[in-house]
Structures are given as C-alpha cells and as structure tokens.
Amino acid sequence: MPFAFHYAARSDVGMVRSNNEDSGYAGPHLLAMADGMGGHAGGDVASSTVIASLVDLDGESLSGRDASTALLDRIKRANAEIGQRIHDEPALDGMGTTLIAMLRTGVTITLAHIGDSRAFLVRDGQVSQVTKDHSFVQNLVDEGRITADEAKTHPQRSLVTRVLTGADDDEPDLVVRQGKAGDRYLIASDGLTDYVARETVDEVLVQTADPAECADRLVALALRAGAPDNVTVVVGDLVDMARAAAPPTQPQVVGAAAARRRGTRPIPTTPAAKAAALTAAATRGSDDDTDDAVTLAEEGPRSRRATLLRVAATLVVAAVVLAGGSYAAYAWSQQQYYLGAQNGVVTVFRGVDQTLGWVSLSSPEYSTMIPVDDLPPSYQQSIENGIQVADRADAASRVAELRVQAAACRYSRANDEPCRTVAPTWVEPTPTPSPTASPTPTGSGLPTPTASATLPKNVTTPTLPPPS
C-alpha cells in the first residue's frame, strides 16, 4: 500500500528573541526539526546545516535498514560540517543543535533523536511521547532524585547533555517504529513544550484534524503563553494514499533554514534539486541578503492569531517606550528579570532583553560578582543567551545555583580536573587533615628528655654547698 505524510511545518521567533535559531522541514517522506544554540554565535547556522544535510532523503526509495544507515550517515556528515565551520570560523565556537528526524519507508518510521526537543505520537486518540530528553533534569529523574512533575519547573531544565556540536562522539539515538494509517506525529522545540501544558498540547493534537490548522494553533498557544524562546512545530499524519485525498508534495521549510532563502526562481522538484537548494542556503552567512538563492516551498501562512499577538505586543511596547504612552505597560516590562553578562560578570537585569530603536528595554539590576569564565561551558552559553526568570526572587535563586556551579568549577580546575556540571546540593569537600607527627625516639628508644621539668609541690629542692 502506498503511504505518505500529510504534513505542515510552522516556526515563530517568539515574543522576546530577535533571531530564529530553529529550523524545520516537512515533506512526504521526511519530517525534521533542529533547535540551534549558540545565540548570535551561530545557532541558526548549526540548525540549518543539519536540516540541509537531510533533505535529499525525502523521496528516495529506501528499505528500512537502508533508511537507518542513510539517516545516520547524513547526520554524521552534518555534524562533521558543523565542526569544520567552527574550525574555519572561530566566532562560531559554541554553536550546536538538537535534532529529531523521522524518515518514512512504507509504514516504517526511522527516528533519530539528540537533545531536548520532543516527538509525540497520536494513535487511536491517545498521545504518547516517543523521545526521551538528553538533559540534566532527565538524568535526575532517571536517578530518582526528582519527580517528572518537579522536572517541569526545575531551574536547570534547559541544560542539555547531548547535542550536535561537531565533536566525533556526538551520536543520536536511533529507533525504528512501525506506524499505521491514521498515526499523527508531532515534533516540537522547547519553545512549545516548556510553555504550553502537555494536556493542552494533547487536546489540540487529538481534536484538530488538519495538520496545518493544528500547527497554527500550537504556535499561537505558545505565543499566547508569552514564550520567550523560538517555537517550531512539525506535524505529520501517516495516510494511506489509496484511501485518502492526495497529500501535499511540496516540502515546507521553516525557521532559520527558510530565512536564508531569497529570490523568486522556480521551486525545485527533485530530491537532488531540493538538497542543492537548501544546502546552498544553509552555507550562506546569516546576514546575506543577496537574492540569487534557489527557493524551496514557502514557509506557509503563519497563524493569523499568532501574528496579531506579536504585532500587538510590539506596538504596545513601542508606543509606551518611544512615545510615552501607557505607563502600566512599561511598568510591566520593568517587572521582568533575566540573567546575562556584563563586563564578563554574571549580572541580573531588570526588563526584557530587547531594544527598540535606540531604547533598551532592560538595565542592570545588580552584579553577582560571579565571573562567567568560572562557570561550566554549558552555563556560559546559557548566560550568553540570557536566562529568563520569573521575578527577583527567582533571579536570586538562580544566582545561588550559579555560585554552586562556579565553586565546583574552580575546585575541579584547582585539582587539574575538567569542569563539570554538579547538582545544586554540591558542597566543596573538606580537606583531609594531615596526621600528627609522632615524637622522634632517641638512640636508646626512650623519649628525649626535656630541658627542664616542674617538680611536685610537696618536694623541696636540696641546697648544695658552695664549691670550695
């Protein structure tokens, strides 16, 4: 029986960020999403590079075993390219990306996963998560140190333990699943899963029949929740083409990979043409505005509601800050906090990490006196991107955790050990005292007598006659 995905992909920069580091792809045989990291250092480069390496698999005739081999080969190739880009451009050092890719061959789904992006399956009205986060808090859950509910609000829930960084040992998990007609798959970045309740996501997945409408609703919900991160979703329904209406065949590319596309030449139709077009786009600089790139399918219409929310929020803040409008709205922005870096030191900022024209919407609240260089690399990256906190008390709590990480890092370096992330309860080990030296024996085996001794009170000292 001929099967294919009926699909939709959507991406939005979110309510705070100024650039999109996510990349997504949806086609008849391939669904993929990558959440880049590294901020302006190149998260968008990493995510678009890995997506570009996969698109030539969409449309190829592969068996299940060949699909696994081909998928892993493309991912390794993309990871090597990320490493080479970092080598060639030191400014990109620190970039990386998560990845979830689903390659369909018949009703067999080959799934590759690395990082904390998530994939879900809807079957017979029931929703289940089919990936496990590669993250610090997931390790704590697996060890029984915290519960799954505690993990949802843990302050270190965004700390990933495995992503594609260009290193040779970056290996994704690979799972082969048997699908069936009617299955729905969702791939989502943490811009959705961190800000929209799982129950709400499940409800939308089950009750919204059309993949495009489903994707639009999910993005709109994330924006309504004030998601400060990029949000990207890819929805794919596995359909039997002999019984269902013909699904789309034009691939959809969203996020950073789509932002690199310019021009109006005809859309490529063969897998080779699609791969060449997206690969060329991914290798361009992020600020390349030339118009000679071959384009892929357009990103697709954004949710009208999501767009209106973002436009309205931007207009309100701009009107307040630039034109002196409603004080209440500006006061709200000044009740927000985040942790960033200033002069190489972790600093708590009041406001939102955004600038409108020449007006900054944030200002330093206080310096923590924690050097950024004292933190583990993953924390340094988080500080560079900005750590959002709920309020001033939450900021103080996060600062306390950073002090623990900095102390642990200094301790490790002092002992010539690599700096590692530790649990928030870590306490610097107390040095073991040196043993007290024993008295040195004399040649006779007896203790050396002291120069003088105090006699008992009831003993008198005899008086000797003077010498003659």
C-alpha positions, 0 to 999 in steps of 0.5 A, spaced: 500 500 500 502 506 498 503 511 504 505 518 505 505 524 510 500 529 510 504 534 513 505 542 515 511 545 518 510 552 522 516 556 526 515 563 530 521 567 533 517 568 539 515 574 543 522 576 546 528 573 541 530 577 535 533 571 531 530 564 529 535 559 531 530 553 529 529 550 523 524 545 520 522 541 514 516 537 512 515 533 506 512 526 504 517 522 506 521 526 511 519 530 517 525 534 521 526 539 526 533 542 529 533 547 535 540 551 534 544 554 540 549 558 540 545 565 540 548 570 535 554 565 535 551 561 530 545 557 532 541 558 526 547 556 522 548 549 526 540 548 525 540 549 518 546 545 516 543 539 519 536 540 516 540 541 509 544 535 510 537 531 510 533 533 505 535 529 499 532 523 503 525 525 502 523 521 496 528 516 495 526 509 495 529 506 501 528 499 505 528 500 512 535 498 514 537 502 508 533 508 511 537 507 518 544 507 515 542 513 510 539 517 516 545 516 520 550 517 515 547 524 513 547 526 520 554 524 521 556 528 515 552 534 518 555 534 524 562 533 521 560 540 517 558 543 523 565 542 526 569 544 520 565 551 520 567 552 527 574 550 525 574 555 519 570 560 523 572 561 530 566 566 532 562 560 531 565 556 537 559 554 541 554 553 536 550 546 536 543 543 535 538 538 537 535 534 532 529 529 531 528 526 524 523 521 522 524 518 515 518 514 512 519 507 508 512 504 507 509 504 514 516 504 517 518 510 521 526 511 522 527 516 528 533 519 530 533 523 536 539 528 540 537 533 545 531 536 548 526 537 543 520 532 543 516 527 538 509 525 540 505 520 537 497 520 536 494 513 535 487 511 536 486 518 540 491 517 545 498 521 545 504 518 547 511 521 547 516 517 543 523 521 545 526 521 551 530 528 553 538 528 553 538 533 559 540 534 566 533 534 569 532 527 565 538 524 568 535 526 575 529 523 574 532 517 571 536 517 578 530 518 582 532 524 585 526 528 582 519 527 580 517 528 572 512 533 575 518 537 579 522 536 572 517 541 569 519 547 573 526 545 575 531 551 574 536 547 570 531 544 565 534 547 559 541 544 560 542 539 555 547 533 555 547 531 548 547 535 542 550 536 535 556 540 536 561 537 531 565 533 536 566 525 533 562 522 539 556 526 538 551 520 536 543 520 536 539 515 538 536 511 533 529 507 533 525 504 528 517 504 529 512 501 525 506 506 524 499 505 521 494 509 517 491 514 521 498 515 526 499 523 527 506 525 529 508 531 532 515 534 533 516 540 537 522 545 540 522 547 547 519 553 545 512 549 545 513 544 550 516 548 556 510 553 555 504 550 553 501 544 558 502 537 555 494 536 556 493 542 552 498 540 547 494 533 547 487 536 546 489 540 540 493 534 537 487 529 538 481 534 536 484 538 530 484 534 524 488 538 519 495 538 520 496 545 518 490 548 522 493 544 528 500 547 527 497 554 527 494 553 533 500 550 537 504 556 535 499 561 537 498 557 544 505 558 545 505 565 543 499 566 547 503 563 553 508 569 552 514 564 550 520 567 550 524 562 546 523 560 538 517 555 537 517 550 531 512 545 530 512 539 525 506 535 524 505 529 520 499 524 519 501 517 516 495 516 510 494 511 506 494 514 499 489 509 496 484 511 501 485 518 502 485 525 498 492 526 495 497 529 500 501 535 499 508 534 495 511 540 496 516 540 502 515 546 507 521 549 510 521 553 516 525 557 521 532 559 520 533 554 514 527 558 510 530 565 512 536 564 508 532 563 502 531 569 497 529 570 490 523 568 486 526 562 481 522 556 480 521 551 486 525 545 485 522 538 484 527 533 485 530 530 491 537 532 488 534 539 486 531 540 493 538 538 497 542 543 492 537 548 494 537 548 501 544 546 502 546 552 498 542 556 503 544 553 509 552 555 507 550 562 506 552 567 512 546 569 516 546 576 514 546 575 506 541 578 503 543 577 496 537 574 492 540 569 487 538 563 492 534 557 489 527 557 493 524 551 496 516 551 498 514 557 502 514 557 509 506 557 509 501 562 512 503 563 519 497 563 524 493 569 523 492 569 531 499 568 532 501 574 528 496 579 531 499 577 538 506 579 536 504 585 532 500 587 538 505 586 543 510 590 539 506 596 538 504 596 545 511 596 547 513 601 542 508 606 543 509 606 551 517 606 550 518 611 544 512 615 545 510 615 552 504 612 552 501 607 557 505 607 563 502 600 566 505 597 560 512 599 561 511 598 568 510 591 566 516 590 562 520 593 568 517 587 572 521 582 568 528 579 570 533 575 566 540 573 567 546 575 562 553 578 562 556 584 563 563 586 563 564 578 563 560 578 570 554 574 571 549 580 572 541 580 573 537 585 569 531 588 570 526 588 563 526 584 557 532 583 553 530 587 547 531 594 544 527 598 540 530 603 536 535 606 540 531 604 547 533 598 551 528 595 554 532 592 560 538 595 565 542 592 570 539 590 576 545 588 580 552 584 579 553 577 582 560 578 582 560 571 579 565 571 573 562 567 567 569 564 565 568 560 572 562 557 570 561 550 566 561 551 558 554 549 558 552 555 563 556 560 559 552 559 553 546 559 557 548 566 560 550 568 553 543 567 551 540 570 557 536 566 562 529 568 563 526 568 570 520 569 573 521 575 578 527 577 583 526 572 587 527 567 582 533 571 579 536 570 586 535 563 586 538 562 580 544 566 582 545 561 588 545 555 583 550 559 579 555 560 585 554 552 586 556 551 579 562 556 579 565 553 586 565 546 583 568 549 577 574 552 580 575 546 585 575 541 579 580 546 575 584 547 582 585 539 582 587 539 574 580 536 573 575 538 567 569 542 569 563 539 570 556 540 571 554 538 579 547 538 582 545 544 586 546 540 593 554 540 591 558 542 597 566 543 596 569 537 600 573 538 606 580 537 606 583 531 609 587 533 615 594 531 615 596 526 621 600 528 627 607 527 627 609 522 632 615 524 637 622 522 634 625 516 639 632 517 641 638 512 640 636 508 646 628 508 644 626 512 650 623 519 649 628 525 649 628 528 655 626 535 656 630 541 658 627 542 664 621 539 668 616 542 674 617 538 680 611 536 685 609 541 690 610 537 696 618 536 694 623 541 696 629 542 692 636 540 696 641 546 697 648 544 695 654 547 698 658 552 695 664 549 691 670 550 695 
